[in-house]
Amino acid sequence: MSNSSNNLPLNGIRIIDFSGYVAGPFCCMLLGDMGADVIKVESPTGEQWRHQDPFAPGVSQSFMALNRNKRSIVLDLKTEEGRDNAIKLLETADVMVSNFRPGVAERYGLDYKKLKDLFPRLIYTSNTAYGPSGTRSIQPGYDLVVQAFSGLLSSNPAPDGGVPKRYAGVALVDFTAGHYMLYGIMCALFQRYQTGEGQKVEASLLEAALGLQRQKMLTVEGAVELPVKEGNTIEQMARVSKHSNAFGARELYYRSYQTSDGFITVGCLNVPQRHIFLNLLEMEDPWHTNPDDIPATDEIDQARRQLSLTAEARFLKRSTQEWVELFEAQGVPNAPLQMLEQVMKDPQVVDSNFLYEYDYPGYGKVQSVGTGVRVGEGGQVRRPPPRLGEHTDEILQEIAIKSTENVTKSYIASETNLAGEIR
């Protein structure tokens, strides 16, 4: 772990992070990975994610995964002193990031209109659930809730047509929104380099969820229209589930199969790859040139379902590794299904330096997912996730403010005390 950001592309850029939960902290962490000085502003009780299934007071797996390369300062924005210090802190900033609900920033005196007048070069970045305007703009929302509203959840129907499950099982919308925020910030920084002026960057979970569905959410007048579904939502989801089940029952070339000792996933998105697939499994498929085509008759539908069953039976005759070697030898995309503990030790992941390692006081070595992109030699971990208010005095001194904040230190424990909190 290095404390220097001199050789990183965002060295000299200061980010003030007022955000919580996933999207904003994730965005700011990526900026920090690339050398930005990220100051995380927290309330006296700490950011919400610190307390989500903590393994020690104020330290959770979720918080650690999203908050490396940051300093923490405690400011109580409900007090005049806290708000004044926030303004003085923003005077030193290049970028501000927040996920305040509409109306909250105005109440704290941290709205774009005010800050634009005070700091014309500031890039003001906000992330909301549904966007800055519209009938739902004042409503709160999390990843799962927006998945439902955006239609993303309906793309993952339950096999029985009942209640759909969260898409992908991870905070897909949150992380996508974080990347959009990062994209907007970098564009705004480049434009400021040209014009000398900052601007507002707005992202939302809803727009991120729509962006994930851009291939489906496209109409062409006179050529491509979204189908109109009849009935209530329960009836529509039952039909979506039935269609999904039928498609899955016919799927041959882009799916997972059980082997004699595990699972393998294959991806054959063109005709030559499908030829190889069929040859390796000693099968014939007269529909392989357009496997997504809806069967014209029930007889064709049943024949294609039988092909899928035949393939499933043949995959069971070999081990996962045997199938991997056969497909790799022919250049067909495939991979064994791995559990997370296997992935973190896989040579492809380890040798590619896709994981960052650093020491966390009181615990030892931490492994976490890296930045996800390389610029030059890539990002680095200069700081572990901060204790609550760990850098308050340091930061206030930097901006020439006497530390009179009532800083909460209950989570800033000694290494001995922290070690005793391990579950």
N, C-alpha and C positions, 0 to 999 in steps of 0.2 A: 504494500500500500504506500503510495507516494502522496506527499502533501503539496506537490508542485503542479500547477496547471499551465506553466509557461509555454509548453509545446502543444497545448490542446487548442482546437480552433475557436472556442468561445471564451478563451482567457480574456479577462477584462470586462466581460458582460455580467451585470448584476441582475438577478431575478428575485423579486419579492413574492413569495408563495403564500397566499392566504387560503389556499384550497384544502379540501379534505377528501377522504375516501379514496377513489381510485384515479379517475381521469386526470385531474389537475396534478396531484402528486407524482403520477407516472410521467407526465409531460415534463415536469420540473426536474425529476431525477435524470431523465435523458439529457436535459440541458446541462445538468451538473456533471454528468459523465463526460461531457465534451468540454469541460473546463470552466463553465459559468459558476459564479459565486451565487449559490442559491441560499436565500435566507427564508426559513420556514417560520411564519408568524403563527403562534398558537395561543389559545386562551389559557387561563391559569389551570384548567383541568386537562388541557392537551387535546390534540386532534383526535377525532372520534375513533380512527382506526387503531390507535394505540391500545384501546381497551376491548378490541374484538378478539376474544379468546386469547388473552395474554399469557405468556409463559413466565413473565415476571411483571411487577407493577409498571405499567406504562410501556411495555414492550411486547408486541405480538408479531407473529410470523407475517401477517399481512402488512403491518406497518414497516417492518424491516425490508420487505420485498419492494417497497415503493419510495423509500426515503433515504437512500445512501447519498453521499456527496452533498449534504445540506448542513447548514447551521440552524439551530433552533433559538428563537427569541420569544419570550412570553410577553404579550401585550393584551391587556384587557380592553377590547374595543368598546365595551359598554361604559367605559369611563372617559372623561375628557382628556385625562393625561394619556391614556392608551391611544386615543384617536390622534392626539397631537404628535405623539411619538411615531405613529404610523406614517403621518404626513412627512415628518422629518426623514424617516427612513426612505420613503418613496422619492424624496429629493435626490437621493444617491442612485436611484435605480434606472435600469434600461427597460425592464419588462416587469409588469405586475400580472399575476395570475390569480384568479379567484373563481369560486363556484357559488357565490352568494345567490340566494333566491331573489327574484325581482323585488326591489324596494329596500332590501337590506343594505346594499351599498350606499344608497342615498341616506339612509338613517345614520350610517356611520361616517358620512361625509367622504366616502371613497368611490363615488360614482364617476363615470367617465367625463361628464360635462365639467365637473369641478376640477378633476385632475388634469384634464386637457388644458384648461386655462392656467393651472399652476405649473405644469410640466409638459410643454409642447412636444418634447422629444420622447415622452414615455409611451411605450407600447402597452396598451391596456387590454388584457386578455381575459375573457369571461367564458365560462362553460355553464350552461343551464340544462335542465331536463328537456324542455320542449322548445326552446328558442326564446328570443327577447320579446316577441309579440304574439298575438293570437289568443284564442279563448282559453288555452291551457297554460299559457306562459307563467301564470302565478302559481301553478301547481308544482309540488315537489315530485321527484321521480328518481328511481334507481334503475339499474341495468335491466333487471327482470321486468319491471313495470313498463319500461319503454319498449322492451322486446314485444310485449303484448300489444301495446298501442300501435307500434310500427308495422305489424303484420309479420314480423320475423318469427314470432312464436308459432304462428299458424303454419310455418314451413317445416315444423318438426312435430307432426301429429303423433299422438300415442297410437300404437298398433290397434288398440281396441276402439279407437275413435273417441276416447274419453279426454280427460284433462291433459293438454300438452305439457311437455317438460321444457325446462330452460334450454335454449339452444346452445350446444357445445359444452355445457356444464362449467363454463368459465365466464368471467365478466367481459364477454366479447365486445359489447357495445361500449363499455367504459374504456377499454384499451384502445379501441378504434377512435373514440373521441379524443383520447390523449394524443394519438398520432396526428389527428387533424389539427389540434391546438398547436402542436409542435411545428407542423407544416406552415400554419398561419403566422406563427411567431417568426420563423426564419424568413418568410417572404417579407414581413413587415420590417425586420431588421435590415434586410437588403435594400428595401425601398427607402428606409431612413438614411442609409448610407448615401443614397442618391439625392434625396431631397432635404435631409436634415430634420424631417418631421416624423413624429410618432403617429400612431393611429390605433383604432379599435379592432381587435380580433375577436370574433364571436364564434363559438362552437356550441353544439348541443348534442345530447345523447340521441335525440330523435333523428337529427340529420345524419349522425354517424350510423344509426341503424338502417336508415334509408340507403346510405351509401353501400352497405353490405349487400343490398338487394338490387343493385343497379342493373344486373343482367335480366332480372325478372320484371323490374319496374320500368318498362320501356314500351311505349306504344308508337306505332307508325300509322298515320291516317290512311285508311284504305288497305292496309297490309297486316299490321300487327295490333291486336286489341287484347286487353285483359278480359278473360272470360267473366261473364256475369253469373254469379251463383245465386240460386234461389233458396228460400227457406231462412230460418234463423241461424245464428252462429253455430249452435250445437249441431244442427243438421248439415251445415256446410262443412264443419270439421269432420264429421263422420264420413262425408264423401271424399274429403281430402285424404283422410286416413285410408279409405278403401283404395283410392288411386295409388297412394304411396305404397301400400302393401302389394298391390298388383305389379307395380313397377319393380319393386324389390324382388318379387318372386321371379321376374323374368331377367333380372340383371345378371350378366355374365362377366363383364369385362372391367368394371370399375367398382370393386367391392372387396370385402374381406372374406376369407375362407378359413375354416378350421382345418388344421392338419393333424397328423398323428400325435403331435406333442405340443401344439400351440395354435397360433393363428398367423396368417400371411395376408397382406393387402396388395392387390395388383391394380394397375391403372393402365388400361389399353385404350387410348383416345383416338387412335387412327387405325386404318385397315391393316397395314403391315404388322402392327403389334398384335392385332386380333388374330391374324394368320398364325403368328408364332404361338400365341396362347392355345389356339385350337390344335396345332401340331403337337405341342408338349402334352396336352391332355388327351390326344388321339380322339378328337371329336370333330364333327362337322356342324356348321351353323349356316343355313342358307340366308339368314337375316343379318349376318355380321357386318354388312356395309352400312346399315342404319339401325343399330340396336335400340335407339330411343323411339323408333316408330311404333305407334299404337297398333296392335294386331287388328287385322281387318275382320277376322272371324274368331269364334270361340275355339275352333280347332287349332288355329295358329297360336292363339294364346296358350293353350294347354301344351302344345309342342314346345314352345319356348320356355315354359315353366319346367318342363321335363328336362330340357337341356341344362337348366340351372341346377336341378337336383342331381343330374349325372355328374356335373362338374364338382359339386359338393362331395359326392361319394369318392371321386377320384383323388381329390386333394387329401382325403383321409389316409391314403395309401403311402404317403411319404411324410418325412419330418419337415418342419419349417425350414431348417437349414438346407435340406436337399432341394426344396422348391426355390428358395432364394438363389442358390447356385445355378439352377437350371435357367431361371428367368434372367439373372444377371449375365450369364454367358451369351444370351440372345439380345441383350440391351433393352429389356422390357422393364419399365419402372415397377418396382415392388419393394416391400419392406416387411420385416417381421413386426408383429404387434409387441410393443415393449411397455413395461410398467415404468413409472417415473424413476424409481430407484435404479432401474437398468439404464435408463436414458442418461442419468447424471454420471454414470460410470462408462458410458459407451465411448470407445476411442474416437469416433467421429466428432462427438461433442467436446470431449476433453482436449484432443489434439488441435482442434480448431479454435480453442480458447473462447468458446461460446459462454462459458461460465466465469464469473468473477469470484475471486477468493480474497478475503480480508479477515483480520482479527477483530473480534468484538470483545471489548473489555469485560472480564468476568466470565466469559464463556469459551473463547478460543476461536478456531477457524470457522468462517461462514462461507458457504457457497451460494451464489445466487445467479440468476440469468443475467447475461450482459446487456449491452446497449441494443444489440440487434443489427448494427450497421458499423462498418469501419470507415473512418475518415483518417487517412494516413495510417498510423499505427493503431488507431482505435482509441476508445475511451479508457478510463481507468478509475479505480476506486481510490479517492484521496481521503475520504472521511467515512467512517461507519455511520449508520443512522443515528441521529443525535438523541441524547437524553432530553427530556422536556426542559426547555429553558437553559440548556447547557451553555449556550453562547450569548445569553442576554447581556451580561455586563460587558463582554468583549465588543458586541455590536454597538451597544449604546455609546461606549467610549469612542468607537470609530466615527460615529456621527456626532460626537461632542455633546452628548446628552448625559447628564448625571443620572446614575441608576437609582431612581426612586420608585420604580415599579414594584408592586408587591408580588415578586416572582415566586411561583410555586416551586419548591425544591423537593417535594415529597417523593418524586420519582427519580431524583438524582442521587442514587444510592452508591455506597461503596462497592468495590468488587466483591468483598466478602459477603455483604448482604445480598447482592445480586445472585451470587453462586448458590446461596441458600434458598433462593426462590425457584430453582429449577424444578419443574414437575417431573 
